[in-house]
Amino acid sequence: MDILGTALRVCVDDLEASVAFYERLAGTPALRFERGGVEVAAVGCFLLMSGPPAELEVLRHVVATIAVTDVDEAHRTLTELGADVIAGPVPTPVGRNLIVRHPDGAVYEYADRRGR
């Protein structure tokens, strides 16, 4: 399994104000999409999320998003290592993802950019 990088997950109340700050901080424009009622803006290594409180409460439990080349390969490797799959793999607006609980209890999202 190849890990390409990580994104820090940040739940925010005001997405527009936060996007402006993070775009200047990272020096790159945001890639925006919506999923399950949550507005998302990817800015550099930051993944900003804003939406209904109940949805954000669930998202706050995921420590980080880890970019991988292939979610299916990540699924096999993580399962072999004893991780528990919470959700996925499922399609996303930019590829596919998988939510996994590591043996230490930490929860991560693994995502690739492969089409549906």
Helices and strands as residue ranges (DSSP letters): E 3-11, H 15-26, E 31-35, E 38-43, E 46-50, H 53-59, E 62-68, H 71-80, E 84-91, E 96-101, E 107-112
